Amino acid sequence: MKSNIHTKHLLVRIMLTGLISQFFISFAVAAPLIAKPSVASVGALKGDAKKGKDAFHTCALCHTPEGWGSEEGNYPQLSGQHPNVLIKQLIDIKSGNRAVPTMIPFSDEIFDKGHQHVADVVSYIATLPMIPKNSVGQGDDLDKGKKLYTSQCESCHGKHAEGNNEKGYPLLQGQHYEYLFRQTLWIKDGLRKNGDKKMEKRIAAFSDADIRAVSDYISRIKPDKNKLADSADWQNPDFHGDFVSVPANVTKKSNSQ
């Protein structure tokens, strides 16, 4: 008798376990999956610059409130850059496809708040004017730099280094010389993994001197005046006067151009 009761209890437990397991399996299948971010999915969202302003405070700690970065090349200028390019870099850093350890906490924070949050930040950056005088190189091999740019870079980045938002080619005009040099060198040496494959092939034979020459030439290509701030002393009015970024001495006084 006791054996029968025990058997019944065991069967009930097995049935209940099966039902509970089936419930959770069904729930997991029915539950919506959070899609991985892509340039297309985030770029399709309509960003709210007003909401993005608050989120940009995190970015401004390194890239400055104006989005102008630093002339030493540690932090690139973000203002003026194409939205799809900014989105791709954030996605690549978040996914580990581009190794920027100092950016990981910030990219995680932005994406953890949702794809719309990313679109909002990018929309705010699009409202910022570019620095009137970015840093440039020594200017001692510009003819060589021009030839290299025309033959190897222009077909993707454009005659005036204006880039292409639809194709995801970065705007290079107005970018700081040291940043251009460093990133190109890292892509060539394989230290930056998310470089364009065509670019990797084209610059594979570049010497350091070649990279310096072409980076110097690019850094001197001027953006349209309507993209620039009226003065190198322009300050982002959305930030309080006591806000201090890492590159506190942003490029207010650059090399003569």
C-alpha positions as CSV (number, residue, x, y, z in Angstrom):
1,M,0.0,0.0,0.0
2,K,2.7,2.4,1.0
3,S,4.6,1.5,-2.2
4,N,1.5,2.4,-4.3
5,I,1.2,5.8,-2.5
6,H,4.8,6.5,-3.0
7,T,4.6,5.6,-6.7
8,K,1.6,8.0,-7.1
9,H,3.4,10.8,-5.4
10,L,6.4,10.3,-7.7
11,L,4.2,10.3,-10.8
12,V,2.6,13.5,-9.7
13,R,5.9,15.2,-9.1
14,I,7.1,14.0,-12.5
15,M,4.0,15.4,-14.2
16,L,4.2,18.7,-12.4
17,T,7.9,19.0,-13.3
18,G,7.1,18.4,-16.9
19,L,4.3,20.9,-16.9
20,I,6.4,23.6,-15.3
21,S,9.3,22.9,-17.7
22,Q,6.9,23.1,-20.6
23,F,5.6,26.4,-19.4
24,F,9.0,28.0,-19.2
25,I,10.0,26.6,-22.5
26,S,6.9,28.0,-24.1
27,F,7.4,31.4,-22.4
28,A,11.0,31.6,-23.6
29,V,9.9,30.9,-27.2
30,A,7.1,33.4,-27.0
31,A,9.1,36.1,-25.3
32,P,10.4,38.8,-27.7
33,L,14.2,38.7,-28.3
34,I,16.2,41.9,-28.0
35,A,17.7,42.5,-31.4
36,K,21.4,43.2,-31.6
37,P,22.0,46.8,-32.7
38,S,23.0,47.5,-36.3
39,V,23.7,50.7,-38.2
40,A,20.5,50.2,-40.1
41,S,18.3,49.5,-37.1
42,V,19.6,52.4,-35.0
43,G,19.9,54.8,-38.0
44,A,16.3,54.2,-38.9
45,L,15.2,55.7,-35.5
46,K,14.3,59.4,-35.3
47,G,16.7,60.8,-32.7
48,D,15.6,63.4,-30.2
49,A,18.5,66.0,-29.8
50,K,16.9,67.4,-26.6
51,K,17.1,64.0,-24.9
52,G,20.5,63.3,-26.4
53,K,21.9,66.5,-24.8
54,D,21.8,64.9,-21.3
55,A,23.4,61.7,-22.6
56,F,26.1,63.6,-24.3
57,H,27.4,64.8,-20.9
58,T,29.1,61.4,-20.6
59,C,30.8,61.8,-24.0
60,A,31.8,65.4,-23.2
61,L,34.1,64.2,-20.4
62,C,36.6,63.1,-23.0
63,H,35.5,64.6,-26.3
64,T,34.8,68.1,-24.7
65,P,31.4,69.8,-24.5
66,E,31.9,71.1,-28.0
67,G,32.7,67.7,-29.4
68,W,36.0,68.9,-30.6
69,G,38.3,66.3,-29.1
70,S,42.0,67.0,-28.4
71,E,44.8,68.0,-30.7
72,E,47.0,65.3,-29.2
73,G,44.9,62.8,-31.0
74,N,43.7,60.9,-27.9
75,Y,40.1,61.9,-28.5
76,P,38.7,62.5,-32.0
77,Q,36.5,65.4,-33.0
78,L,32.9,64.1,-33.0
79,S,31.1,67.2,-34.2
80,G,30.5,67.1,-38.0
81,Q,30.9,63.4,-38.2
82,H,28.3,61.4,-40.1
83,P,25.6,59.7,-37.9
84,N,26.1,56.2,-39.4
85,V,29.8,56.4,-38.7
86,L,29.2,57.4,-35.1
87,I,26.6,54.6,-34.7
88,K,29.0,52.0,-36.2
89,Q,31.9,52.9,-34.0
90,L,29.7,52.7,-30.9
91,I,28.4,49.3,-32.0
92,D,31.9,48.0,-32.7
93,I,33.2,49.2,-29.3
94,K,30.2,47.7,-27.6
95,S,30.6,44.3,-29.4
96,G,34.4,44.2,-28.9
97,N,35.1,44.7,-32.7
98,R,37.1,47.8,-31.9
99,A,39.3,47.8,-28.8
100,V,38.9,51.0,-26.9
101,P,38.9,50.0,-23.2
102,T,38.3,53.5,-21.9
103,M,35.1,53.7,-24.0
104,I,33.6,50.4,-23.0
105,P,31.8,51.6,-19.8
106,F,30.3,54.5,-21.8
107,S,29.2,52.5,-24.8
108,D,27.7,49.9,-22.4
109,E,25.8,52.6,-20.6
110,I,24.4,54.1,-23.8
111,F,23.3,50.8,-25.3
112,D,21.9,49.6,-22.0
113,K,19.4,52.4,-22.2
114,G,18.2,51.2,-25.6
115,H,18.7,51.8,-29.2
116,Q,16.7,55.0,-29.1
117,H,19.1,56.4,-26.6
118,V,21.9,55.9,-29.1
119,A,19.9,57.7,-31.8
120,D,19.3,60.6,-29.5
121,V,23.0,61.1,-28.6
122,V,24.0,61.0,-32.3
123,S,21.2,63.5,-33.1
124,Y,22.6,65.9,-30.5
125,I,26.1,65.6,-31.8
126,A,24.8,66.5,-35.2
127,T,23.8,69.9,-33.8
128,L,27.4,70.8,-32.8
129,P,29.6,73.0,-35.1
130,M,33.1,71.9,-35.9
131,I,36.3,73.4,-34.5
132,P,37.4,76.3,-36.8
133,K,41.1,75.4,-36.5
134,N,42.0,71.7,-36.0
135,S,45.5,70.6,-35.4
136,V,47.7,69.9,-38.4
137,G,51.1,68.3,-39.2
138,Q,54.4,69.8,-40.0
139,G,53.4,70.6,-43.6
140,D,56.8,69.4,-45.0
141,D,55.5,66.7,-47.5
142,L,52.1,67.9,-48.6
143,D,52.6,67.1,-52.3
144,K,53.2,63.5,-51.4
145,G,50.2,63.5,-49.1
146,K,48.0,64.8,-51.8
147,K,49.1,62.2,-54.3
148,L,48.5,59.4,-51.8
149,Y,45.1,60.7,-50.9
150,T,44.0,61.2,-54.5
151,S,45.1,57.7,-55.6
152,Q,44.3,55.7,-52.5
153,C,41.6,57.5,-50.4
154,E,39.5,59.8,-52.5
155,S,37.4,57.1,-54.2
156,C,35.8,56.3,-50.8
157,H,36.2,59.4,-48.6
158,G,35.5,61.9,-51.4
159,K,37.5,64.7,-53.1
160,H,37.2,67.0,-50.1
161,A,37.4,64.2,-47.5
162,E,33.7,64.7,-46.9
163,G,32.9,61.0,-46.5
164,N,29.6,59.3,-47.2
165,N,26.9,58.7,-44.6
166,E,25.0,56.1,-46.6
167,K,28.1,54.0,-47.2
168,G,29.5,54.6,-43.7
169,Y,32.7,56.3,-44.9
170,P,33.9,58.7,-42.3
171,L,34.2,62.4,-42.8
172,L,37.9,63.2,-42.4
173,Q,38.1,66.9,-43.2
174,G,38.7,69.0,-40.1
175,Q,39.9,66.1,-38.0
176,H,43.0,66.4,-35.8
177,Y,46.3,65.4,-37.5
178,E,47.5,63.1,-34.7
179,Y,44.3,61.2,-34.5
180,L,44.3,60.6,-38.3
181,F,47.9,59.5,-38.2
182,R,47.5,57.2,-35.2
183,Q,44.3,55.5,-36.4
184,T,45.7,54.9,-39.9
185,L,48.9,53.5,-38.4
186,W,46.9,51.2,-36.1
187,I,44.7,49.9,-39.0
188,K,47.8,49.2,-41.1
189,D,49.5,47.4,-38.2
190,G,46.4,45.4,-37.3
191,L,45.9,47.0,-33.9
192,R,42.5,48.4,-35.0
193,K,40.4,45.6,-36.1
194,N,37.3,47.3,-37.6
195,G,39.0,49.1,-40.4
196,D,37.5,48.9,-43.9
197,K,39.0,45.9,-45.8
198,K,39.6,47.9,-48.9
199,M,41.5,50.5,-46.9
200,E,43.6,47.8,-45.2
201,K,44.7,46.6,-48.6
202,R,45.4,50.0,-49.9
203,I,47.6,51.2,-47.1
204,A,49.4,47.9,-46.5
205,A,52.5,49.2,-48.3
206,F,52.4,52.6,-46.7
207,S,55.5,53.6,-44.7
208,D,55.2,55.7,-41.5
209,A,56.3,58.7,-43.6
210,D,53.5,58.0,-46.1
211,I,50.9,57.9,-43.3
212,R,52.3,61.1,-41.9
213,A,52.2,62.8,-45.3
214,V,48.6,61.8,-46.1
215,S,47.3,62.5,-42.6
216,D,48.9,66.0,-42.7
217,Y,47.3,66.7,-46.1
218,I,43.8,65.5,-44.9
219,S,44.0,67.5,-41.7
220,R,44.3,70.7,-43.9
221,I,41.2,70.0,-45.9
222,K,38.7,72.6,-44.7
223,P,35.0,71.9,-44.0
224,D,32.4,74.2,-45.4
225,K,32.2,77.4,-43.3
226,N,28.6,76.6,-42.4
227,K,29.8,73.6,-40.5
228,L,32.3,75.5,-38.4
229,A,31.8,77.5,-35.2
230,D,32.2,81.2,-35.5
231,S,35.2,81.3,-33.3
232,A,37.7,78.9,-31.7
233,D,36.5,80.4,-28.4
234,W,33.0,79.1,-28.9
235,Q,31.6,77.3,-26.0
236,N,28.7,74.9,-25.9
237,P,25.9,76.8,-24.1
238,D,24.3,73.6,-22.9
239,F,27.1,73.1,-20.4
240,H,27.7,75.0,-17.2
241,G,30.9,77.0,-16.9
242,D,32.3,74.7,-14.2
243,F,32.2,71.6,-16.4
244,V,35.7,70.2,-16.9
245,S,36.6,67.6,-19.5
246,V,39.7,65.4,-19.6
247,P,41.4,67.4,-22.4
248,A,40.7,70.7,-20.6
249,N,43.1,72.6,-22.9
250,V,41.2,71.7,-26.1
251,T,42.5,72.9,-29.4
252,K,42.1,76.6,-28.9
253,K,45.6,77.3,-30.2
254,S,46.5,74.9,-33.0
255,N,49.4,74.9,-35.4
256,S,49.2,77.6,-38.0
257,Q,47.5,76.5,-41.2
